[in-house]
Amino acid sequence: MKLLDIMSKDIAFLNPDDSVEQAAWLMKRHNIGSVPICSDNQVIGIVTDRDIALRSVADGAGLAQTVGDIMTTNPVLGDPQMDVCDAARIMSDNQIRRLPVVDNGQLVGMVALGDISVDPSFSSDAEQALSNISQPCDHT
């Protein structure tokens, strides 16, 4: 099975000059935990709910700062034709729960670990990925 078959295709995204408050509002509105940051529809970063908590609120910077200030740059990306097992392995290796999917450099979807775990044939891949993702790491 390919990522194209399981990815969410209607993706909310922000520009790097949008505020952290806008990111939090978008996450609440769509019940999501991350938002890709795009410039000219190309993914240049990603902001997670954890980034907001640790890189903005906990540092006292406040919600008015931009997502460009707190985003993770050079995010790991998937391809719509990528095999789901390969995506699970990439997510595991990089300790990420969400994978933006791009085609010809353009954002076309998003895959979450939960999307992979829904299919019983991939449940062991999802379990292994979650096990590795949950390990402590030194990422900032």
Rosetta blueprint (number, residue, H / E / L):
1 M L
2 K E
3 L H
4 L H
5 D H
6 I H
7 M L
8 S E
9 K L
10 D L
11 I L
12 A L
13 F L
14 L E
15 N L
16 P L
17 D L
18 D L
19 S E
20 V H
21 E H
22 Q H
23 A H
24 A H
25 W H
26 L H
27 M H
28 K H
29 R H
30 H H
31 N L
32 I L
33 G L
34 S E
35 V E
36 P E
37 I E
38 C E
39 S E
40 D L
41 N L
42 Q E
43 V E
44 I E
45 G E
46 I E
47 V E
48 T E
49 D H
50 R H
51 D H
52 I H
53 A H
54 L H
55 R H
56 S H
57 V H
58 A L
59 D L
60 G L
61 A L
62 G L
63 L L
64 A L
65 Q L
66 T E
67 V H
68 G H
69 D H
70 I H
71 M L
72 T E
73 T E
74 N L
75 P L
76 V L
77 L L
78 G E
79 D L
80 P L
81 Q L
82 M L
83 D E
84 V H
85 C H
86 D H
87 A H
88 A H
89 R H
90 I H
91 M H
92 S H
93 D H
94 N H
95 Q L
96 I L
97 R L
98 R E
99 L E
100 P E
101 V E
102 V E
103 D E
104 N L
105 G L
106 Q E
107 L E
108 V E
109 G E
110 M E
111 V E
112 A E
113 L H
114 G H
115 D H
116 I H
117 S H
118 V L
119 D L
120 P H
121 S H
122 F H
123 S H
124 S H
125 D H
126 A H
127 E H
128 Q H
129 A H
130 L H
131 S H
132 N H
133 I H
134 S L
135 Q L
136 P L
137 C L
138 D L
139 H L
140 T L
